[in-house]
Amino acid sequence: MAPAGPGVRLLPNAITVLAVCAGLSAVHFALNNQPAAAITAIAVAAVLDSLDGRIARLLDATSKMGAELDSLADAISFGVAPALVLYIWKFETYDRFGWVVALIFAVCMILRLARFNTLLDDTEQPPYAKEFFVGVPAPAGGLLVLLPLILAIQVGGTDQWWQSEAVVSVWTVAVSILLISRIPTLSVKTTRVPARAVAPLLVGVGLLAAAVITYPWIALSVVLVLYLLHIPYAVRRKHWLAGHPEAWDVPPRERRAIRRAHGRRLGLRPPGLARVSGAARRAVGRRGDRLPETRTPVRRSWRRTGIRRTHRPSDQ
């Protein structure tokens, strides 16, 4: 691929700057008592954050400055801005306590971004590590912490239990812990869509877009809840990969065959290698779990089949 021109190489950095502007605009909307616009601005910043890195790689325009600018933009858009939005919405009357809760979230977000930058230079990670994030990523954390505010906008009123200062404080601290934790979450960057799943995926994207346009707050709430529910699956998947080095270099679609071959699902016996193909067959063969591909014929007995045995009269 030919290197991009100087003007095109600035496009990823321009998108990152737009993400910073969207994050700071969220604070402006919150100060003007426009929480819906504030959440929308942070969501726009999340979309822009997902685009700048991909565009930089496509245009071969990655740079050290772009990486540092992206980290600073994430700290502002998903750390400072959500903390200030929550403080203005719920904690402004509880000055000291609310400010401490907002600081906890902002500091945890910055620590999470700093750890992410250090892991980029770690060359001793196993190959499967690129399929996971360590902790909840910054855009997801910035939107998750606003889930009580999203529900308040959708339902209305001020007397619901999830709008109390205690619940919002506990929720904010819990999301802060998820940011700096070692809990794995799936990375969309390494996800590959099979050719047969492209059409259903496009239909799903269209339905999601229709839901966001028609019921934006319900759709956003459902997406955030589903994201939380995927965490146990990510933990189980990483634990399984850590214990099966033979599956590290195998495409994800063939790992199911390896699971069946090792008999780890439903307690079933491993099948023969004739049922395992491709890279999965080679991976199973490395473990030495080679089974005979031919089965010994079972001799039927008249006692098992329930047929009464008759005796022929002997010739005398």
Contacts in CASP RR format, 6 or more apart in sequence:
PFRMAT RR
TARGET T0000
AUTHOR 0000-0000-0000
METHOD contacts of the structure
MODEL  1
MAPAGPGVRLLPNAITVLAVCAGLSAVHFALNNQPAAAITAIAVAAVLDS
LDGRIARLLDATSKMGAELDSLADAISFGVAPALVLYIWKFETYDRFGWV
VALIFAVCMILRLARFNTLLDDTEQPPYAKEFFVGVPAPAGGLLVLLPLI
LAIQVGGTDQWWQSEAVVSVWTVAVSILLISRIPTLSVKTTRVPARAVAP
LLVGVGLLAAAVITYPWIALSVVLVLYLLHIPYAVRRKHWLAGHPEAWDV
PPRERRAIRRAHGRRLGLRPPGLARVSGAARRAVGRRGDRLPETRTPVRR
SWRRTGIRRTHRPSDQ
1 60 0 8 1.000
3 60 0 8 1.000
4 59 0 8 1.000
4 60 0 8 1.000
4 61 0 8 1.000
8 59 0 8 1.000
8 61 0 8 1.000
9 59 0 8 1.000
9 61 0 8 1.000
9 63 0 8 1.000
10 61 0 8 1.000
11 55 0 8 1.000
11 59 0 8 1.000
11 61 0 8 1.000
12 52 0 8 1.000
12 53 0 8 1.000
12 55 0 8 1.000
12 56 0 8 1.000
12 59 0 8 1.000
12 61 0 8 1.000
12 62 0 8 1.000
12 66 0 8 1.000
13 52 0 8 1.000
13 65 0 8 1.000
13 66 0 8 1.000
13 69 0 8 1.000
15 48 0 8 1.000
15 51 0 8 1.000
15 52 0 8 1.000
15 55 0 8 1.000
16 48 0 8 1.000
16 49 0 8 1.000
16 52 0 8 1.000
16 66 0 8 1.000
16 69 0 8 1.000
16 70 0 8 1.000
16 73 0 8 1.000
17 69 0 8 1.000
17 73 0 8 1.000
18 48 0 8 1.000
19 44 0 8 1.000
19 45 0 8 1.000
19 48 0 8 1.000
19 49 0 8 1.000
19 52 0 8 1.000
19 73 0 8 1.000
19 77 0 8 1.000
20 45 0 8 1.000
20 72 0 8 1.000
20 73 0 8 1.000
20 76 0 8 1.000
20 77 0 8 1.000
22 41 0 8 1.000
22 42 0 8 1.000
22 44 0 8 1.000
22 45 0 8 1.000
22 48 0 8 1.000
22 77 0 8 1.000
23 41 0 8 1.000
23 42 0 8 1.000
23 45 0 8 1.000
23 76 0 8 1.000
23 77 0 8 1.000
23 81 0 8 1.000
24 76 0 8 1.000
24 77 0 8 1.000
24 81 0 8 1.000
25 41 0 8 1.000
26 37 0 8 1.000
26 38 0 8 1.000
26 39 0 8 1.000
26 41 0 8 1.000
26 42 0 8 1.000
26 45 0 8 1.000
26 77 0 8 1.000
26 81 0 8 1.000
26 82 0 8 1.000
26 85 0 8 1.000
27 38 0 8 1.000
27 80 0 8 1.000
27 81 0 8 1.000
27 84 0 8 1.000
27 85 0 8 1.000
29 35 0 8 1.000
29 37 0 8 1.000
29 38 0 8 1.000
29 41 0 8 1.000
30 38 0 8 1.000
30 84 0 8 1.000
30 85 0 8 1.000
30 88 0 8 1.000
30 89 0 8 1.000
31 88 0 8 1.000
35 85 0 8 1.000
35 89 0 8 1.000
35 149 0 8 1.000
35 152 0 8 1.000
35 153 0 8 1.000
36 153 0 8 1.000
38 81 0 8 1.000
38 85 0 8 1.000
39 85 0 8 1.000
39 143 0 8 1.000
39 146 0 8 1.000
39 149 0 8 1.000
39 150 0 8 1.000
39 153 0 8 1.000
39 220 0 8 1.000
41 81 0 8 1.000
42 77 0 8 1.000
42 78 0 8 1.000
42 81 0 8 1.000
42 82 0 8 1.000
42 85 0 8 1.000
42 142 0 8 1.000
42 143 0 8 1.000
42 146 0 8 1.000
43 143 0 8 1.000
43 220 0 8 1.000
45 73 0 8 1.000
45 77 0 8 1.000
45 78 0 8 1.000
45 81 0 8 1.000
45 139 0 8 1.000
46 77 0 8 1.000
46 78 0 8 1.000
46 139 0 8 1.000
46 142 0 8 1.000
46 143 0 8 1.000
49 70 0 8 1.000
49 73 0 8 1.000
49 74 0 8 1.000
49 77 0 8 1.000
49 78 0 8 1.000
49 138 0 8 1.000
49 139 0 8 1.000
50 139 0 8 1.000
52 70 0 8 1.000
53 62 0 8 1.000
53 70 0 8 1.000
55 61 0 8 1.000
56 62 0 8 1.000
56 63 0 8 1.000
56 66 0 8 1.000
67 117 0 8 1.000
67 120 0 8 1.000
71 113 0 8 1.000
71 116 0 8 1.000
71 117 0 8 1.000
74 109 0 8 1.000
74 113 0 8 1.000
74 138 0 8 1.000
74 139 0 8 1.000
75 109 0 8 1.000
75 110 0 8 1.000
75 113 0 8 1.000
75 138 0 8 1.000
78 109 0 8 1.000
78 138 0 8 1.000
78 139 0 8 1.000
78 141 0 8 1.000
78 142 0 8 1.000
79 105 0 8 1.000
79 106 0 8 1.000
79 109 0 8 1.000
79 110 0 8 1.000
79 138 0 8 1.000
79 142 0 8 1.000
80 106 0 8 1.000
82 105 0 8 1.000
82 141 0 8 1.000
82 142 0 8 1.000
82 143 0 8 1.000
82 145 0 8 1.000
82 146 0 8 1.000
83 102 0 8 1.000
83 103 0 8 1.000
83 105 0 8 1.000
83 106 0 8 1.000
83 109 0 8 1.000
83 145 0 8 1.000
84 102 0 8 1.000
85 146 0 8 1.000
85 149 0 8 1.000
86 101 0 8 1.000
86 102 0 8 1.000
86 105 0 8 1.000
86 145 0 8 1.000
86 146 0 8 1.000
86 149 0 8 1.000
86 168 0 8 1.000
86 172 0 8 1.000
87 98 0 8 1.000
87 99 0 8 1.000
87 101 0 8 1.000
87 102 0 8 1.000
89 149 0 8 1.000
90 98 0 8 1.000
90 148 0 8 1.000
90 149 0 8 1.000
90 163 0 8 1.000
90 165 0 8 1.000
90 168 0 8 1.000
91 97 0 8 1.000
91 98 0 8 1.000
91 99 0 8 1.000
91 101 0 8 1.000
91 102 0 8 1.000
91 165 0 8 1.000
91 168 0 8 1.000
91 169 0 8 1.000
94 165 0 8 1.000
97 165 0 8 1.000
97 169 0 8 1.000
98 165 0 8 1.000
98 169 0 8 1.000
101 169 0 8 1.000
101 172 0 8 1.000
101 173 0 8 1.000
102 172 0 8 1.000
104 172 0 8 1.000
104 173 0 8 1.000
104 176 0 8 1.000
105 145 0 8 1.000
105 172 0 8 1.000
105 173 0 8 1.000
105 175 0 8 1.000
105 176 0 8 1.000
108 176 0 8 1.000
108 177 0 8 1.000
108 179 0 8 1.000
108 180 0 8 1.000
109 138 0 8 1.000
109 141 0 8 1.000
109 142 0 8 1.000
109 176 0 8 1.000
109 179 0 8 1.000
111 179 0 8 1.000
111 180 0 8 1.000
112 135 0 8 1.000
112 136 0 8 1.000
112 138 0 8 1.000
112 179 0 8 1.000
112 180 0 8 1.000
113 138 0 8 1.000
115 134 0 8 1.000
115 180 0 8 1.000
116 133 0 8 1.000
116 134 0 8 1.000
116 138 0 8 1.000
119 125 0 8 1.000
119 134 0 8 1.000
126 241 0 8 1.000
126 242 0 8 1.000
126 245 0 8 1.000
126 248 0 8 1.000
127 248 0 8 1.000
127 249 0 8 1.000
128 238 0 8 1.000
128 241 0 8 1.000
128 242 0 8 1.000
128 247 0 8 1.000
128 248 0 8 1.000
130 187 0 8 1.000
130 189 0 8 1.000
130 190 0 8 1.000
131 186 0 8 1.000
131 187 0 8 1.000
131 190 0 8 1.000
131 238 0 8 1.000
131 241 0 8 1.000
132 184 0 8 1.000
132 185 0 8 1.000
132 186 0 8 1.000
132 187 0 8 1.000
132 234 0 8 1.000
132 238 0 8 1.000
133 184 0 8 1.000
133 185 0 8 1.000
133 186 0 8 1.000
133 187 0 8 1.000
134 182 0 8 1.000
134 183 0 8 1.000
134 184 0 8 1.000
135 178 0 8 1.000
135 179 0 8 1.000
135 180 0 8 1.000
135 181 0 8 1.000
135 182 0 8 1.000
135 183 0 8 1.000
135 184 0 8 1.000
135 185 0 8 1.000
136 144 0 8 1.000
136 175 0 8 1.000
136 178 0 8 1.000
136 179 0 8 1.000
136 181 0 8 1.000
136 183 0 8 1.000
136 185 0 8 1.000
137 185 0 8 1.000
138 179 0 8 1.000
140 185 0 8 1.000
140 224 0 8 1.000
140 227 0 8 1.000
141 175 0 8 1.000
141 178 0 8 1.000
141 179 0 8 1.000
142 175 0 8 1.000
143 220 0 8 1.000
143 224 0 8 1.000
144 175 0 8 1.000
144 178 0 8 1.000
144 224 0 8 1.000
144 227 0 8 1.000
144 228 0 8 1.000
145 171 0 8 1.000
145 172 0 8 1.000
145 175 0 8 1.000
145 176 0 8 1.000
147 171 0 8 1.000
147 221 0 8 1.000
147 224 0 8 1.000
148 162 0 8 1.000
148 163 0 8 1.000
148 167 0 8 1.000
148 168 0 8 1.000
148 171 0 8 1.000
150 217 0 8 1.000
150 220 0 8 1.000
150 221 0 8 1.000
150 224 0 8 1.000
151 160 0 8 1.000
151 162 0 8 1.000
151 163 0 8 1.000
151 217 0 8 1.000
151 221 0 8 1.000
152 158 0 8 1.000
152 160 0 8 1.000
152 162 0 8 1.000
152 163 0 8 1.000
153 217 0 8 1.000
154 217 0 8 1.000
154 218 0 8 1.000
154 221 0 8 1.000
157 163 0 8 1.000
161 167 0 8 1.000
162 168 0 8 1.000
162 171 0 8 1.000
183 231 0 8 1.000
183 234 0 8 1.000
183 235 0 8 1.000
184 234 0 8 1.000
184 235 0 8 1.000
184 237 0 8 1.000
184 238 0 8 1.000
185 230 0 8 1.000
185 231 0 8 1.000
185 234 0 8 1.000
186 230 0 8 1.000
186 233 0 8 1.000
186 234 0 8 1.000
186 237 0 8 1.000
192 251 0 8 1.000
192 252 0 8 1.000
193 201 0 8 1.000
194 253 0 8 1.000
208 219 0 8 1.000
211 218 0 8 1.000
211 219 0 8 1.000
212 219 0 8 1.000
212 220 0 8 1.000
240 247 0 8 1.000
240 259 0 8 1.000
240 264 0 8 1.000
241 247 0 8 1.000
241 248 0 8 1.000
244 258 0 8 1.000
244 262 0 8 1.000
246 258 0 8 1.000
246 283 0 8 1.000
246 284 0 8 1.000
246 286 0 8 1.000
246 287 0 8 1.000
247 255 0 8 1.000
247 258 0 8 1.000
247 283 0 8 1.000
249 279 0 8 1.000
249 283 0 8 1.000
250 258 0 8 1.000
250 279 0 8 1.000
250 280 0 8 1.000
250 283 0 8 1.000
251 279 0 8 1.000
254 278 0 8 1.000
254 279 0 8 1.000
254 280 0 8 1.000
255 280 0 8 1.000
257 275 0 8 1.000
257 276 0 8 1.000
257 277 0 8 1.000
257 280 0 8 1.000
257 281 0 8 1.000
257 284 0 8 1.000
258 276 0 8 1.000
258 280 0 8 1.000
258 283 0 8 1.000
258 284 0 8 1.000
259 265 0 8 1.000
260 268 0 8 1.000
260 270 0 8 1.000
260 271 0 8 1.000
260 275 0 8 1.000
260 276 0 8 1.000
261 270 0 8 1.000
261 271 0 8 1.000
261 272 0 8 1.000
261 273 0 8 1.000
261 275 0 8 1.000
261 276 0 8 1.000
261 280 0 8 1.000
261 284 0 8 1.000
261 289 0 8 1.000
262 270 0 8 1.000
262 284 0 8 1.000
262 287 0 8 1.000
262 289 0 8 1.000
263 269 0 8 1.000
263 270 0 8 1.000
270 289 0 8 1.000
270 291 0 8 1.000
271 291 0 8 1.000
272 291 0 8 1.000
272 292 0 8 1.000
272 293 0 8 1.000
273 281 0 8 1.000
273 284 0 8 1.000
273 285 0 8 1.000
273 290 0 8 1.000
273 291 0 8 1.000
273 293 0 8 1.000
274 293 0 8 1.000
276 284 0 8 1.000
284 290 0 8 1.000
302 308 0 8 1.000
302 309 0 8 1.000
END
